[in-house]
């Protein structure tokens, strides 16, 4: 209900309109509460909505996880077959991996958060796996001997990507984000 404060209503052309065409939009509190209770019933949610929301959220998370699981499982299987013998089943690398052996070759580094794999972008990591460490280091002009063999004849590009996805899935979120930025992502 609109009301006009002060003065007479004579001379007004419409209800609630002041002389001169100004409309008073002040509403009495009782009237406002009546309006809210009548018009906002669509805003009222049933008491079970938190449970429904929780189930819907769980379903979305499960669907997302399910869509990612096969590639990660495939990557883990491939990692265990081709990488774990040198880099460890828990991605821990070889002991004293930062100290070259008598042959001048560094032991296999860890792929977990204690290593440096997350310091490199996917293109470099893919190239390193595909062509082997020495070919990549030679192209980069790095004077170091790498013991990393080439897997380009053994693993497809998709298999290499699955292995990298598995390795990255084991890193803390902060390192995943840093490495993603190296990929312009």
C-alpha positions in Angstrom: 0.0 0.0 0.0 1.4 3.4 -1.0 0.8 6.3 1.2 1.1 10.0 0.9 2.6 11.9 3.8 1.1 15.2 4.7 -1.2 17.4 2.7 -4.5 16.6 1.2 -5.1 14.2 -1.6 -7.0 16.8 -3.5 -5.6 17.6 -6.9 -3.8 14.2 -7.3 -4.5 12.5 -10.5 -3.7 8.9 -9.3 -3.6 7.2 -6.0 -0.3 7.8 -4.2 0.8 10.6 -6.6 1.6 14.0 -5.1 0.6 17.1 -6.9 3.3 17.8 -9.5 3.6 14.2 -10.6 5.8 12.9 -7.7 4.9 9.4 -6.5 5.4 8.6 -2.8 6.8 5.1 -2.5 7.0 4.8 1.3 5.5 1.6 2.5 4.2 0.8 5.9 6.1 -2.0 7.7 3.1 -4.2 8.2 2.2 -3.9 4.5 5.8 -4.8 3.5 5.8 -7.9 5.6 2.5 -9.0 4.1 3.9 -8.4 0.6 7.1 -10.4 1.4 5.2 -13.3 2.8 2.8 -13.5 -0.1 5.2 -12.9 -3.0 8.4 -14.7 -1.8 7.0 -18.2 -1.5 9.1 -19.1 -4.6 12.2 -18.2 -2.6 11.4 -20.7 0.2 13.3 -23.9 -0.2 12.2 -27.2 1.3 14.1 -28.3 4.3 15.7 -31.2 2.4 17.5 -28.9 0.0 20.9 -29.2 1.7 20.8 -32.9 1.3 19.7 -32.6 -2.3 22.5 -30.1 -2.9 25.1 -32.4 -1.3 24.0 -35.4 -3.5 24.1 -33.3 -6.6 27.5 -32.0 -5.8 28.8 -35.5 -5.0 27.4 -36.7 -8.3 29.2 -34.0 -10.2 32.5 -34.7 -8.4 32.1 -38.4 -9.1 31.4 -37.8 -12.8 34.5 -35.6 -13.1 36.7 -38.1 -11.2 35.3 -41.0 -13.4 36.1 -39.1 -16.5 39.7 -38.6 -15.4 40.4 -42.0 -13.8 40.9 -44.1 -16.9 43.7 -41.9 -18.2 45.4 -41.7 -14.8 45.1 -45.5 -14.4 46.6 -46.0 -17.8 49.3 -43.5 -17.0 50.1 -45.3 -13.8 50.3 -48.6 -15.5 52.6 -47.3 -18.2 54.7 -45.5 -15.6 55.1 -48.7 -13.6 56.1 -50.6 -16.8 58.5 -48.1 -18.3 59.6 -45.6 -15.6 59.4 -47.0 -12.1 62.5 -49.2 -12.4 64.7 -46.0 -12.5 62.4 -43.3 -11.0 60.8 -45.4 -8.3 57.3 -46.8 -7.7 56.4 -43.8 -5.6 58.1 -41.4 -8.0 61.0 -41.0 -5.4 63.9 -41.3 -7.8 67.2 -42.9 -7.0 69.2 -42.2 -3.9 71.6 -39.2 -4.2 70.1 -38.3 -7.5 71.9 -35.0 -7.6 75.4 -36.5 -7.4 76.9 -38.0 -10.6 78.1 -41.5 -10.4 81.7 -42.6 -11.4 80.5 -42.8 -15.0 79.5 -39.1 -14.9 75.8 -39.9 -15.2 73.3 -38.5 -12.6 71.0 -41.1 -11.1 67.3 -40.9 -12.1 65.6 -37.9 -10.4 62.4 -38.1 -8.5 59.2 -37.1 -10.2 57.4 -36.2 -7.0 57.5 -32.7 -5.5 61.1 -33.2 -4.3 62.4 -33.4 -7.8 62.5 -30.9 -10.7 60.1 -32.4 -13.2 57.5 -29.7 -12.2 60.0 -27.0 -13.2 59.6 -27.9 -16.9 56.8 -27.5 -19.4 55.0 -30.4 -21.0 56.7 -29.9 -24.4 60.1 -30.3 -22.9 59.1 -33.3 -20.7 57.4 -34.9 -23.7 60.5 -34.3 -25.9 62.8 -35.6 -23.1 60.8 -38.9 -22.9 60.4 -39.2 -26.7 64.0 -38.5 -27.8 65.9 -39.3 -24.6 67.7 -37.0 -22.3 71.0 -36.8 -24.1 69.5 -35.6 -27.4 67.5 -32.9 -25.6 70.4 -31.8 -23.5 72.7 -31.7 -26.6 70.1 -29.5 -28.5 70.0 -27.2 -25.5 73.8 -27.0 -25.3 73.9 -28.4 -21.7 77.2 -30.1 -21.0 75.9 -33.1 -19.0 75.5 -36.8 -19.6 72.0 -38.1 -19.3 71.1 -41.7 -18.6 67.5 -41.2 -19.8 66.8 -43.5 -22.7 64.6 -42.5 -25.6 61.1 -44.0 -25.5 59.8 -42.6 -28.8 59.9 -46.0 -30.4 58.2 -47.7 -27.4 55.5 -45.2 -26.3 53.0 -43.2 -28.4 52.4 -39.5 -27.8 49.1 -40.4 -26.0 51.0 -42.8 -23.8 53.6 -40.2 -22.9 50.8 -37.8 -22.1 49.1 -40.3 -19.9 52.3 -40.9 -18.0 52.8 -37.2 -17.5 49.2 -36.8 -16.4 49.8 -39.6 -13.8 53.0 -37.9 -12.5 51.4 -34.5 -12.3 48.4 -36.0 -10.4 50.7 -36.9 -7.6 52.0 -33.3 -7.0 50.5 -30.9 -4.5 48.0 -28.5 -6.0 50.5 -25.6 -5.7 53.1 -27.3 -7.8 50.5 -28.4 -10.4 49.5 -24.7 -10.7 53.1 -23.6 -11.1 53.7 -26.3 -13.8 50.5 -25.4 -15.6 51.7 -21.8 -15.8 54.8 -23.0 -17.6 52.4 -24.5 -20.2 50.7 -21.1 -20.6 47.8 -22.5 -18.6 
